[in-house]
Amino acid sequence: MYENKQAIMDKLCEAIRLTAAGGNQWGNNALAELKYIPDREVVKPVFEDGAGADGYYEVNVACDSGIAMIMDVVNQFVKKMW
């Protein structure tokens, strides 16, 4: 079964941006995008100021289904960030 992993990350990003921590409700640097890189099997969170695209925030989603990607982004990124 085909899953559009970028579309899944787009919707997850929308949900995260609705929160006070992930959006700009606290005047913080809001999450702008969760970019899926299929050839490397990673998700790179990018913030409004362009920061966070590399390094610490990169999420390994190798061999993940769509639901597993969501869980990995939450566990490897969201829990560390907020």
PyMOL commands that place a pseudoatom at each C-alpha (Angstrom):
pseudoatom trace, name=CA, resn=MET, resi=1, chain=A, elem=C, hetatm=0, pos=[0.000, 0.000, 0.000]
pseudoatom trace, name=CA, resn=TYR, resi=2, chain=A, elem=C, hetatm=0, pos=[1.323, 3.429, -0.974]
pseudoatom trace, name=CA, resn=GLU, resi=3, chain=A, elem=C, hetatm=0, pos=[1.423, 6.153, 1.656]
pseudoatom trace, name=CA, resn=ASN, resi=4, chain=A, elem=C, hetatm=0, pos=[2.199, 9.747, 0.764]
pseudoatom trace, name=CA, resn=LYS, resi=5, chain=A, elem=C, hetatm=0, pos=[4.706, 10.345, 3.544]
pseudoatom trace, name=CA, resn=GLN, resi=6, chain=A, elem=C, hetatm=0, pos=[5.222, 14.030, 2.744]
pseudoatom trace, name=CA, resn=ALA, resi=7, chain=A, elem=C, hetatm=0, pos=[1.465, 14.606, 2.928]
pseudoatom trace, name=CA, resn=ILE, resi=8, chain=A, elem=C, hetatm=0, pos=[1.415, 12.865, 6.317]
pseudoatom trace, name=CA, resn=MET, resi=9, chain=A, elem=C, hetatm=0, pos=[4.213, 15.143, 7.548]
pseudoatom trace, name=CA, resn=ASP, resi=10, chain=A, elem=C, hetatm=0, pos=[2.402, 18.223, 6.165]
pseudoatom trace, name=CA, resn=LYS, resi=11, chain=A, elem=C, hetatm=0, pos=[-0.697, 17.378, 8.198]
pseudoatom trace, name=CA, resn=LEU, resi=12, chain=A, elem=C, hetatm=0, pos=[1.347, 16.569, 11.307]
pseudoatom trace, name=CA, resn=CYS, resi=13, chain=A, elem=C, hetatm=0, pos=[3.098, 19.918, 10.960]
pseudoatom trace, name=CA, resn=GLU, resi=14, chain=A, elem=C, hetatm=0, pos=[-0.296, 21.643, 10.773]
pseudoatom trace, name=CA, resn=ALA, resi=15, chain=A, elem=C, hetatm=0, pos=[-1.368, 19.891, 13.981]
pseudoatom trace, name=CA, resn=ILE, resi=16, chain=A, elem=C, hetatm=0, pos=[1.849, 20.813, 15.799]
pseudoatom trace, name=CA, resn=ARG, resi=17, chain=A, elem=C, hetatm=0, pos=[1.482, 24.446, 14.710]
pseudoatom trace, name=CA, resn=LEU, resi=18, chain=A, elem=C, hetatm=0, pos=[-1.963, 24.527, 16.370]
pseudoatom trace, name=CA, resn=THR, resi=19, chain=A, elem=C, hetatm=0, pos=[-0.300, 23.999, 19.751]
pseudoatom trace, name=CA, resn=ALA, resi=20, chain=A, elem=C, hetatm=0, pos=[1.088, 26.839, 21.842]
pseudoatom trace, name=CA, resn=ALA, resi=21, chain=A, elem=C, hetatm=0, pos=[4.568, 25.301, 21.787]
pseudoatom trace, name=CA, resn=GLY, resi=22, chain=A, elem=C, hetatm=0, pos=[4.769, 24.517, 18.073]
pseudoatom trace, name=CA, resn=GLY, resi=23, chain=A, elem=C, hetatm=0, pos=[3.066, 27.643, 16.824]
pseudoatom trace, name=CA, resn=ASN, resi=24, chain=A, elem=C, hetatm=0, pos=[3.894, 31.235, 17.554]
pseudoatom trace, name=CA, resn=GLN, resi=25, chain=A, elem=C, hetatm=0, pos=[1.432, 31.769, 20.408]
pseudoatom trace, name=CA, resn=TRP, resi=26, chain=A, elem=C, hetatm=0, pos=[4.331, 32.261, 22.837]
pseudoatom trace, name=CA, resn=GLY, resi=27, chain=A, elem=C, hetatm=0, pos=[6.199, 34.521, 20.430]
pseudoatom trace, name=CA, resn=ASN, resi=28, chain=A, elem=C, hetatm=0, pos=[8.583, 31.679, 19.689]
pseudoatom trace, name=CA, resn=ASN, resi=29, chain=A, elem=C, hetatm=0, pos=[10.082, 30.460, 16.435]
pseudoatom trace, name=CA, resn=ALA, resi=30, chain=A, elem=C, hetatm=0, pos=[7.185, 28.437, 15.030]
pseudoatom trace, name=CA, resn=LEU, resi=31, chain=A, elem=C, hetatm=0, pos=[7.555, 25.187, 13.155]
pseudoatom trace, name=CA, resn=ALA, resi=32, chain=A, elem=C, hetatm=0, pos=[7.285, 25.900, 9.426]
pseudoatom trace, name=CA, resn=GLU, resi=33, chain=A, elem=C, hetatm=0, pos=[7.697, 22.487, 7.810]
pseudoatom trace, name=CA, resn=LEU, resi=34, chain=A, elem=C, hetatm=0, pos=[8.383, 18.812, 8.386]
pseudoatom trace, name=CA, resn=LYS, resi=35, chain=A, elem=C, hetatm=0, pos=[10.341, 17.935, 5.253]
pseudoatom trace, name=CA, resn=TYR, resi=36, chain=A, elem=C, hetatm=0, pos=[10.525, 14.254, 4.341]
pseudoatom trace, name=CA, resn=ILE, resi=37, chain=A, elem=C, hetatm=0, pos=[13.784, 13.336, 2.551]
pseudoatom trace, name=CA, resn=PRO, resi=38, chain=A, elem=C, hetatm=0, pos=[13.040, 9.917, 0.976]
pseudoatom trace, name=CA, resn=ASP, resi=39, chain=A, elem=C, hetatm=0, pos=[16.546, 9.128, -0.304]
pseudoatom trace, name=CA, resn=ARG, resi=40, chain=A, elem=C, hetatm=0, pos=[17.933, 9.524, 3.243]
pseudoatom trace, name=CA, resn=GLU, resi=41, chain=A, elem=C, hetatm=0, pos=[14.794, 8.317, 5.049]
pseudoatom trace, name=CA, resn=VAL, resi=42, chain=A, elem=C, hetatm=0, pos=[14.750, 11.263, 7.439]
pseudoatom trace, name=CA, resn=VAL, resi=43, chain=A, elem=C, hetatm=0, pos=[12.375, 14.058, 8.371]
pseudoatom trace, name=CA, resn=LYS, resi=44, chain=A, elem=C, hetatm=0, pos=[13.891, 17.510, 8.838]
pseudoatom trace, name=CA, resn=PRO, resi=45, chain=A, elem=C, hetatm=0, pos=[11.871, 19.964, 10.914]
pseudoatom trace, name=CA, resn=VAL, resi=46, chain=A, elem=C, hetatm=0, pos=[12.365, 23.520, 9.681]
pseudoatom trace, name=CA, resn=PHE, resi=47, chain=A, elem=C, hetatm=0, pos=[11.415, 26.585, 11.720]
pseudoatom trace, name=CA, resn=GLU, resi=48, chain=A, elem=C, hetatm=0, pos=[10.137, 29.939, 10.454]
pseudoatom trace, name=CA, resn=ASP, resi=49, chain=A, elem=C, hetatm=0, pos=[13.604, 31.466, 10.701]
pseudoatom trace, name=CA, resn=GLY, resi=50, chain=A, elem=C, hetatm=0, pos=[15.078, 28.552, 8.709]
pseudoatom trace, name=CA, resn=ALA, resi=51, chain=A, elem=C, hetatm=0, pos=[16.894, 27.085, 11.712]
pseudoatom trace, name=CA, resn=GLY, resi=52, chain=A, elem=C, hetatm=0, pos=[16.807, 23.468, 12.743]
pseudoatom trace, name=CA, resn=ALA, resi=53, chain=A, elem=C, hetatm=0, pos=[16.934, 21.987, 9.276]
pseudoatom trace, name=CA, resn=ASP, resi=54, chain=A, elem=C, hetatm=0, pos=[20.056, 19.937, 9.985]
pseudoatom trace, name=CA, resn=GLY, resi=55, chain=A, elem=C, hetatm=0, pos=[21.739, 18.103, 12.814]
pseudoatom trace, name=CA, resn=TYR, resi=56, chain=A, elem=C, hetatm=0, pos=[20.013, 17.744, 16.179]
pseudoatom trace, name=CA, resn=TYR, resi=57, chain=A, elem=C, hetatm=0, pos=[16.471, 17.831, 14.869]
pseudoatom trace, name=CA, resn=GLU, resi=58, chain=A, elem=C, hetatm=0, pos=[16.835, 15.288, 12.069]
pseudoatom trace, name=CA, resn=VAL, resi=59, chain=A, elem=C, hetatm=0, pos=[14.463, 12.344, 12.635]
pseudoatom trace, name=CA, resn=ASN, resi=60, chain=A, elem=C, hetatm=0, pos=[15.333, 8.850, 11.402]
pseudoatom trace, name=CA, resn=VAL, resi=61, chain=A, elem=C, hetatm=0, pos=[12.264, 7.308, 9.773]
pseudoatom trace, name=CA, resn=ALA, resi=62, chain=A, elem=C, hetatm=0, pos=[13.953, 4.435, 7.904]
pseudoatom trace, name=CA, resn=CYS, resi=63, chain=A, elem=C, hetatm=0, pos=[11.489, 1.675, 6.950]
pseudoatom trace, name=CA, resn=ASP, resi=64, chain=A, elem=C, hetatm=0, pos=[8.640, 3.456, 8.746]
pseudoatom trace, name=CA, resn=SER, resi=65, chain=A, elem=C, hetatm=0, pos=[4.988, 3.244, 7.834]
pseudoatom trace, name=CA, resn=GLY, resi=66, chain=A, elem=C, hetatm=0, pos=[3.032, 6.482, 7.991]
pseudoatom trace, name=CA, resn=ILE, resi=67, chain=A, elem=C, hetatm=0, pos=[1.885, 5.920, 11.580]
pseudoatom trace, name=CA, resn=ALA, resi=68, chain=A, elem=C, hetatm=0, pos=[5.396, 4.908, 12.627]
pseudoatom trace, name=CA, resn=MET, resi=69, chain=A, elem=C, hetatm=0, pos=[6.719, 8.141, 11.110]
pseudoatom trace, name=CA, resn=ILE, resi=70, chain=A, elem=C, hetatm=0, pos=[4.310, 10.145, 13.259]
pseudoatom trace, name=CA, resn=MET, resi=71, chain=A, elem=C, hetatm=0, pos=[5.431, 8.277, 16.365]
pseudoatom trace, name=CA, resn=ASP, resi=72, chain=A, elem=C, hetatm=0, pos=[9.122, 8.759, 15.504]
pseudoatom trace, name=CA, resn=VAL, resi=73, chain=A, elem=C, hetatm=0, pos=[8.690, 12.490, 14.893]
pseudoatom trace, name=CA, resn=VAL, resi=74, chain=A, elem=C, hetatm=0, pos=[6.912, 12.828, 18.239]
pseudoatom trace, name=CA, resn=ASN, resi=75, chain=A, elem=C, hetatm=0, pos=[9.500, 10.761, 20.115]
pseudoatom trace, name=CA, resn=GLN, resi=76, chain=A, elem=C, hetatm=0, pos=[12.667, 12.012, 18.417]
pseudoatom trace, name=CA, resn=PHE, resi=77, chain=A, elem=C, hetatm=0, pos=[11.713, 15.648, 17.855]
pseudoatom trace, name=CA, resn=VAL, resi=78, chain=A, elem=C, hetatm=0, pos=[8.665, 16.888, 19.725]
pseudoatom trace, name=CA, resn=LYS, resi=79, chain=A, elem=C, hetatm=0, pos=[9.662, 15.382, 23.077]
pseudoatom trace, name=CA, resn=LYS, resi=80, chain=A, elem=C, hetatm=0, pos=[13.178, 16.841, 22.773]
pseudoatom trace, name=CA, resn=MET, resi=81, chain=A, elem=C, hetatm=0, pos=[12.024, 20.266, 21.588]
pseudoatom trace, name=CA, resn=TRP, resi=82, chain=A, elem=C, hetatm=0, pos=[9.132, 20.955, 23.940]
for i in range(1, 82): cmd.bond("trace and resi %d" % i, "trace and resi %d" % (i + 1))
show_as sticks, trace
zoom trace
